[in-house]
Amino acid sequence: MAFWLFKSEPDEYSLQDLAAEPGGCGRWDGIRNYQARNFLRDQVSPGDEVLFYHSACKVPAVVGTAEVTRAAYPDPAQFDPDSQYFDPKASADEPRWHCVDLSWRSEFARPVPLAEIKQTSELENMMLVKQGRLSIQPVAVEEWHTIVRLGER
């Protein structure tokens, strides 16, 4: 099992949106960054735990957790010309983009804001602090436990 941080803009898809999906399970799609895609395709596996991070909002923060329930598969949006995620270079034989399915696990008692993460010494080497723009990032087990503890306060 591995630990990850997945970023989403809450106006587009929030933790609450995931919880509202049938069975609390939804597709994590629309990834259009090669490094994030490679993480999804090559390393993210069913059973992995996810910190759900709301970005591009007034107070960016980790707001809860999810679990990966389906391994990477071709993102159907890349083949849909009406989708904002359409990619004319993608084909069924050679898909360029992948997605996974997630299941909602928990909402924190309080969000853990990015500012607090940056001020927490146990998190100073976290990829979120070092390479903040990446939408899918590995998280060390100690970082996972620190953030969950902060969110449950």
GIRARA-V514182 format. One record per backbone hydrogen bond with DSSP energy under -0.5 kcal/mol. CO is the residue of the C=O (numbers start at 1). NH is the residue of the N-H. E is the energy in kcal/mol with one decimal. If there is no record, write none. Layout:
# GIRARA-V514182
<<CO | NH | E> <CO | NH | E>>
This chain:
# GIRARA-V514182
<<2 | 49 | -2.3> <3 | 139 | -2.4> <4 | 51 | -3.1> <5 | 137 | -2.3> <6 | 53 | -2.8> <8 | 10 | -0.6> <8 | 55 | -2.3> <9 | 12 | -1.9> <9 | 13 | -2.8> <14 | 18 | -2.0> <15 | 19 | -2.4> <16 | 20 | -1.6> <17 | 21 | -0.7> <18 | 21 | -1.2> <21 | 24 | -3.1> <22 | 25 | -1.3> <24 | 104 | -3.3> <26 | 102 | -3.0> <27 | 29 | -0.9> <28 | 100 | -1.2> <33 | 37 | -2.9> <34 | 38 | -2.6> <35 | 39 | -2.0> <36 | 40 | -2.4> <37 | 41 | -3.2> <38 | 42 | -2.9> <39 | 43 | -2.3> <39 | 44 | -2.4> <44 | 72 | -0.5> <45 | 48 | -2.2> <48 | 68 | -2.6> <49 | 4 | -2.1> <50 | 52 | -0.6> <50 | 66 | -2.1> <51 | 6 | -2.5> <51 | 53 | -0.6> <52 | 63 | -2.9> <52 | 64 | -1.0> <53 | 8 | -2.5> <53 | 55 | -0.6> <54 | 61 | -1.6> <55 | 10 | -0.6> <57 | 60 | -0.5> <60 | 114 | -2.7> <61 | 54 | -3.0> <61 | 63 | -0.5> <62 | 112 | -2.8> <63 | 108 | -2.5> <64 | 52 | -2.7> <65 | 105 | -2.3> <65 | 106 | -1.8> <66 | 50 | -2.9> <67 | 103 | -2.6> <68 | 47 | -3.2> <70 | 101 | -1.2> <73 | 99 | -2.4> <74 | 76 | -0.6> <75 | 78 | -1.5> <76 | 79 | -1.6> <77 | 80 | -1.1> <78 | 87 | -2.4> <79 | 81 | -0.7> <80 | 83 | -2.2> <83 | 86 | -1.5> <87 | 90 | -1.9> <94 | 91 | -1.2> <97 | 75 | -2.2> <99 | 73 | -2.0> <100 | 28 | -3.8> <101 | 69 | -2.7> <101 | 70 | -1.2> <102 | 26 | -2.6> <103 | 67 | -2.3> <106 | 65 | -2.3> <111 | 113 | -0.7> <112 | 62 | -2.4> <113 | 117 | -2.2> <114 | 118 | -2.7> <115 | 119 | -1.0> <116 | 120 | -0.6> <117 | 120 | -1.1> <119 | 121 | -0.7> <120 | 123 | -2.2> <121 | 124 | -1.4> <123 | 126 | -1.7> <126 | 129 | -1.2> <126 | 130 | -1.9> <127 | 131 | -4.1> <131 | 134 | -1.3> <135 | 7 | -2.7> <137 | 5 | -2.5> <140 | 144 | -2.6> <141 | 145 | -2.2> <142 | 146 | -2.1> <143 | 147 | -2.6> <144 | 148 | -2.7> <145 | 149 | -2.3> <146 | 150 | -2.3> <147 | 151 | -2.5> <148 | 152 | -1.4> <150 | 153 | -0.8> <151 | 109 | -1.1> <151 | 110 | -1.6>>
